[in-house]
Amino acid sequence: TPDQALRFYFRDGVGTAPARWVARRWSRYAPVYLYRFEHVDEGARGRVPRAPHGGEIAYVFKTLGRQPQAATPTAADQALADDMHARWVAFAKDGSPNVAGKTVWPAYDSATDPWMVFGQSDVAVKHGVLSEQLDWYDRRTGWIIWLAWLKASLGRLF
């Protein structure tokens, strides 16, 4: 449908493809961590078809139940929030989102394309997330991202 095509364009072309493009380049110099948030609050399932853009923010900052039209957080929602919050705090403190007792979040490597996926029922490392779509954008729009980077780089010189 046209609505779905527009949603995929913004998800893949505007957000996710450029994030992976940057990760591929920066990972040569420093650890980079990519993630995908797919979790929908348990109480909202059935009326909310997918995780909204920015849906992870309430989990990262442990503010579940305060977002607009929020469902009452369940124990599973809260457990995911505790996990994500701990990972973001660890990253802010040490530069690594890894926390003892949790699934290891590998630094990005373009050869294996690892992503931490915060899903409906688990937190898992998956490889090649949306790779077919993101590769398509890389082939067709990678040069636009490169031009934006070049413009920003030249702007710092003058």
N, C-alpha and C positions, 0 to 999 in steps of 0.2 A: 504494500500500500504506500501511497505518498507520505503519510505520516511516519511509517516505519522507516522508509528510505531517508527521510530528513533526520530522524532520531539516530539512525546508524551513521549518517554523515557526521553529525556533531560528536557522537560517541567515538567513532573511529578516526575520522579525518581531522577533527579539531582538537580532540583531547588525547586519545590513546596512541595514535600513530606518532604524533610529535613527542610524546613522553618516551616512547620506546626509541625513537630516533636519538633523543638526547641521551638516554641511558646507554645506548650503544657507543656513543662517542665519549661520554664522561667516564664510562667504566674502564677505559684505558688508563686513566689517571688516578681514580679513587673508587672506593666501593659505592655502588649504586644499588638501590633496592626498588623493585617495581611491585605493585600490588593491584589487585582488582577486588572491588567490594561488590558482592552479589547478594548479600544478606538482606532480607526483608523482615522487619519486626514480626515475630510470630503472631501477634494479635492483629496485624494488618494484612496477613496473607489471605488471599481470596478477593480482597478489594483493592490491593495494590499489586500490580502485575510484576514489578521489578524494583530493584533498589534504585532510588532516585539519585541524580547527580548530587554529590555532597552528602549522601546518606550516611557515610562513615563518620562524619564530624561528631555526631552525638555519641557515637561509640568511642571514638578517640578521646574525647573530653569527658566521658562518663556523665552525659547530660540526657540520658534516655528518658523519654516521657515528657520532655520539655519542648521538643520540636513541634512545629505546626501539625495539627491533626494526628498527634502521636497516639499510638496504642499503648496500653499499660505494659511496661516491659516484663517479660517472663524471666525465669531463672536462666534459661538458655541465652536470651538476649543479654542479660547482665554478665554472664560468663564471657561472652564474646567481647563485650565492652571492657571487662577487666583485662582480657588478653590483649586487645588492641591498645588500650591505654598504657599498659606495661611496656609494650613494644615501642610506642612513640616516646615514652619517657626514657627508655634505654637508649634509643637512637639520639635523642637530644643530649643525653649525658655522655655517651661513649662513641657515637657514630655507627653503632650497630643495633638493629632492632631485635637482636636475639636475647631471649630470656630463658633462664634455666627451667627445664621441665616442659618447654613448649617446642613445637615443630621448628626446626632450624630454618631460618629464612636466608637462603643463599644470596650472596651478592650477585648482581647481574653479570652474565657472561653471554655475549652474542652467539656463541656456538650452541649453547643449550637453552637460551631464552627463558630463564626461570622467573616465575611470578608467584607471589604469595596470594592465594585466593581465599578471601574471607567469604565463605559460601553459606548456604542455607543451613547446613547441618555440620559443617566441618571447616577447619582451617588447614589448607594443604598447599604444598608447592606443586604447581603445574607448569609444564613446559609448552611453549608455543601458543600461549593464550591468544586467540583471535588472529593467529599468524597469517591465515589466508587473506583476511581483510586488510591487516596491517601491511603485509607485503605488497598488496595491490596499491595502497596509498603511498608506500615508499617508492614504488616504481613510477608513479604518476605525479606525486607532489613533493617528493624529497627535495627537489631543487628549490622549491618555494621556501621550505624550512631553512635550507642552506643559505638562500639569499637574505632571509630575515636575520640569520646569525651573522652573515657578512656585514650587513648594514649596521647591526648593533656593535660589531667589533670595530668597524671603521669609525663609527660615532665616538668611540672611546679615544680614538687617536686625535680627534680635532676638538 
